[in-house]
Amino acid sequence: MAPERTLAFIGCGNMGSAILSGLLDATRSTTDSNGNASAKISRYIVSTKSAASAQRLRDEFREDDCRVSIKHMHNLLAMQEADIVLLACKPYLAEEVLSEPGVREALAGKLVVSIMAGKTPEAIEKYIYGDSPADTIDSKAIIVRAMPNVAARLRQSMTIVEIHNSLSSDLTDTLTWIFEQIGKVKFLATDLFDIGSMLVGSSIAVLTVPLDGILDGCVAEGIRRADALEMAAQNLIGMAGLLREGVHPAILRESISSPRGCTIQGLLTVEKEGVRGACAQAMINGARHLKEIP
């Protein structure tokens, strides 16, 4: 039987609540081949910055109150009681949260997973330990970066996790399990983590801009926006399925571009307007910005 562990959420905004929702949904009936509970996390603690956020989460997760403890401004207590800590607060709050007296002791030897954009493990260590590093390897927190996306709520996230050579196989399995409950997981080297974060975390937002343009064009030609959105959503699901099967985007475009057809006219238009270059630059600019965040 898997050991029971407690996962603490320090901050639980849109992304944190999406992850928590996905985990709770995934583990309501998780059993192994012998009928024993196989979930690697059995209890959840949430610490929020505001009382309003805490109440909102209590309302949202009322059905799971036996497994979820939601606290307001009890970051240290949550860290002390947890086996694994998920840093899901706003990046600008990181120093305030992690420099609180008692945090370094509360996190000693524990796995700390950060989903704070732009905060490196080195920066997080600095907040926790200041100029007095941990005395021994056992008293030092194990800090790993991860980046899921908002589809975690639907258990359809693509999560990237930074490779950490010091992770034990048990902790690696647990970390993988956590994010597999909300979608797919891929481990990336440190130098690829920022661009990977843009791809999995931000490209969904970037892609809504051309999607809105497509919808506008359909509305201009007479289709109701709600109908256009319904059809476009199914198209995206179908395209995702083809890409997962290994169909290259260029091959996909070519396969539906008939001579003198409407598809090639549409493709020529977006290429002329520089859509490809704009999308590429959006990813590059975002990744560079992450590197510049103090």
C-alpha positions in Angstrom: 0.0 0.0 0.0 1.3 3.5 -0.9 2.4 5.6 2.1 -0.2 8.3 3.0 1.1 11.8 2.4 -0.2 15.3 3.0 0.1 17.9 0.2 0.0 21.6 1.2 -1.0 24.3 -1.2 0.5 27.7 -0.3 -1.8 29.9 -2.3 -4.7 28.5 -4.2 -5.8 30.9 -7.0 -7.0 29.8 -10.5 -4.1 27.4 -11.1 -3.9 26.0 -7.6 -7.6 25.4 -7.4 -7.5 23.8 -10.9 -4.8 21.4 -9.7 -6.7 20.7 -6.4 -9.9 20.1 -8.2 -8.2 17.7 -10.7 -6.5 15.8 -7.9 -9.7 15.4 -5.8 -11.7 14.3 -8.8 -9.0 11.8 -9.9 -8.6 10.2 -6.4 -12.2 9.8 -5.3 -12.1 6.1 -6.3 -8.4 5.4 -6.9 -7.7 1.8 -5.9 -5.0 -0.8 -6.8 -5.6 -4.3 -8.1 -6.2 -5.6 -4.5 -8.9 -2.9 -3.9 -6.7 -0.9 -1.6 -6.4 2.9 -1.9 -3.5 3.6 -4.2 -3.5 7.4 -4.1 -0.1 8.8 -3.1 -1.7 11.8 -1.5 -4.4 11.2 1.1 -4.9 14.7 2.6 -4.7 18.3 1.4 -4.1 21.5 3.3 -4.7 24.9 1.6 -3.5 28.2 3.0 -4.8 31.4 1.4 -3.8 35.0 1.7 -7.4 36.3 2.1 -10.4 35.2 4.1 -12.6 35.6 1.1 -10.4 33.2 -0.9 -10.6 30.7 1.9 -14.4 30.9 2.0 -14.7 30.6 -1.7 -12.6 27.4 -1.7 -14.6 26.0 1.3 -17.7 26.5 -0.8 -16.1 25.0 -3.9 -14.7 21.9 -2.2 -17.5 21.4 0.4 -18.0 17.8 -0.7 -14.4 16.9 0.0 -14.1 18.7 3.4 -13.0 15.4 5.0 -9.9 15.4 2.9 -9.2 19.1 2.5 -8.4 21.6 5.3 -8.6 25.2 4.1 -6.9 27.8 6.3 -6.5 31.6 6.0 -2.9 33.0 6.6 -1.6 29.8 8.1 1.3 29.2 5.7 3.7 28.0 8.3 1.3 25.6 9.9 0.5 24.1 6.5 4.1 23.6 5.7 4.7 22.0 9.1 1.9 19.5 8.7 2.7 18.6 5.1 5.0 16.0 3.6 5.0 17.9 0.2 4.5 21.6 -0.3 3.2 23.2 -3.5 4.0 26.8 -3.9 1.1 28.2 -5.8 1.1 31.8 -4.6 1.7 34.9 -6.8 5.5 35.2 -7.6 5.7 38.6 -6.0 4.6 37.1 -2.7 7.3 34.4 -2.7 9.8 36.3 -0.6 7.3 37.4 2.0 5.9 33.8 2.4 9.2 32.0 2.4 11.2 34.3 4.6 8.7 33.9 7.5 10.4 32.7 10.7 10.2 28.9 11.1 9.8 28.2 7.3 13.3 26.7 6.9 12.7 24.3 9.8 9.2 23.4 8.5 10.5 22.6 5.0 13.6 20.6 6.2 14.0 17.5 4.0 10.6 18.0 2.3 9.8 18.1 -1.4 8.8 21.7 -2.4 7.2 22.0 -5.8 7.0 25.6 -7.2 4.5 26.5 -9.9 5.4 30.2 -9.5 6.4 31.6 -13.0 9.9 33.0 -13.2 11.1 31.9 -9.8 14.1 29.6 -10.0 15.1 27.1 -7.3 18.1 29.3 -6.5 15.8 32.3 -5.8 13.5 30.2 -3.7 16.4 28.9 -1.7 17.6 32.4 -1.1 14.2 33.4 0.3 14.1 30.4 2.6 17.7 30.3 3.9 18.9 33.9 3.3 22.7 34.0 3.8 22.6 30.9 6.1 22.3 27.8 4.0 21.0 24.5 5.5 23.6 22.7 7.6 23.1 19.3 6.1 21.6 17.8 3.0 18.8 16.3 5.2 17.8 19.7 6.6 17.6 21.2 3.1 14.3 21.4 1.2 14.3 19.6 -2.2 13.0 22.3 -4.6 11.6 21.4 -8.0 9.8 23.6 -10.5 6.7 22.5 -12.4 4.3 24.3 -14.8 0.9 22.9 -15.4 -1.9 24.7 -17.2 -5.5 25.7 -16.6 -6.8 22.5 -18.2 -5.8 20.7 -15.0 -9.4 21.3 -13.9 -10.5 19.0 -16.7 -7.6 16.6 -16.0 -6.2 17.6 -19.5 -3.2 19.6 -18.4 0.2 19.3 -20.1 2.6 19.7 -17.1 6.4 20.2 -17.4 8.7 19.3 -14.5 12.3 20.4 -14.2 14.7 17.6 -14.0 16.2 17.3 -10.6 19.0 14.7 -10.2 18.8 14.6 -6.4 15.2 13.4 -6.4 14.8 9.8 -5.0 12.9 7.4 -7.2 10.1 7.4 -4.6 9.8 11.2 -4.7 10.0 11.2 -8.5 7.2 8.7 -8.7 5.1 10.7 -6.3 5.8 14.0 -8.2 4.9 12.3 -11.5 1.8 10.7 -10.0 0.5 14.1 -8.7 0.7 15.7 -12.1 -0.5 12.6 -14.0 -3.8 12.9 -12.1 -4.4 16.1 -14.0 -3.1 15.2 -17.4 0.2 14.4 -19.1 3.7 15.0 -17.6 7.1 15.7 -19.3 10.4 16.3 -17.6 12.6 19.0 -19.1 16.2 20.2 -18.5 16.7 23.5 -16.7 17.7 25.5 -19.8 14.4 24.5 -21.5 12.1 25.2 -18.6 11.2 28.8 -19.5 10.3 28.2 -23.1 8.5 25.0 -22.0 6.5 27.1 -19.5 5.5 29.4 -22.3 4.4 26.5 -24.4 2.3 24.6 -21.9 1.2 27.6 -19.7 0.8 30.5 -22.0 0.3 29.3 -25.5 -3.3 28.5 -24.7 -3.9 32.2 -24.1 -1.8 33.2 -27.2 -3.9 30.9 -29.4 -7.1 32.5 -28.3 -6.2 35.6 -30.3 -6.2 33.9 -33.8 -9.1 31.8 -32.6 -11.1 35.0 -31.9 -10.1 36.2 -35.4 -11.5 33.0 -36.9 -14.7 33.4 -35.0 -15.0 37.1 -36.0 -14.7 36.1 -39.7 -17.4 33.5 -39.3 -19.7 35.9 -37.6 -19.1 38.5 -40.4 -20.2 35.8 -42.9 -23.4 35.0 -41.0 -22.7 32.2 -38.5 -23.8 32.8 -34.9 -20.8 33.2 -32.6 -22.0 30.4 -30.2 -22.3 28.0 -33.2 -19.0 29.1 -34.6 -17.3 28.5 -31.2 -18.9 25.1 -30.8 -17.6 24.0 -34.2 -14.2 25.5 -33.7 -13.8 23.7 -30.3 -14.6 20.4 -32.0 -12.1 21.2 -34.8 -9.4 21.9 -32.2 -10.1 18.6 -30.4 -9.8 16.8 -33.8 -6.6 18.6 -34.7 -5.1 17.7 -31.3 -6.0 14.1 -31.9 -4.2 14.1 -35.3 -1.2 15.8 -33.8 -1.1 13.1 -31.0 -1.1 10.5 -33.7 2.1 11.9 -35.0 0.7 13.9 -38.0 3.1 16.9 -38.6 1.4 20.3 -38.8 2.9 20.9 -42.3 1.6 17.5 -43.6 -1.8 18.3 -42.1 -1.9 21.7 -43.9 -0.8 20.1 -47.2 -3.3 17.3 -46.9 -6.3 19.7 -46.9 -5.0 22.3 -49.3 -6.5 21.5 -52.7 -5.4 23.3 -55.9 -7.4 26.5 -56.4 -9.2 25.7 -53.1 -10.3 27.9 -50.2 -7.8 26.4 -47.7 -4.8 27.5 -49.6 -6.3 31.0 -49.9 -6.7 31.2 -46.2 -3.2 29.9 -45.6 -1.7 32.5 -48.0 -3.6 35.2 -46.1 -2.2 34.3 -42.6 1.3 33.8 -44.0 1.2 37.2 -45.7 0.0 38.8 -42.4 2.9 37.3 -40.5 0.9 35.1 -38.1 3.6 32.4 -38.0 6.3 34.9 -37.1 4.1 36.7 -34.5 3.4 33.4 -32.7 7.0 32.4 -32.7 8.1 35.8 -31.3 5.3 35.6 -28.7 6.9 32.4 -27.3 10.5 33.9 -27.5 9.5 37.2 -25.8 7.6 35.4 -23.0 10.5 33.0 -22.3 12.9 36.0 -22.2 10.6 37.8 -19.8 10.6 34.8 -17.4 14.4 34.9 -17.3 14.3 38.6 -16.4 11.9 38.3 -13.4 13.7 39.1 -10.2 
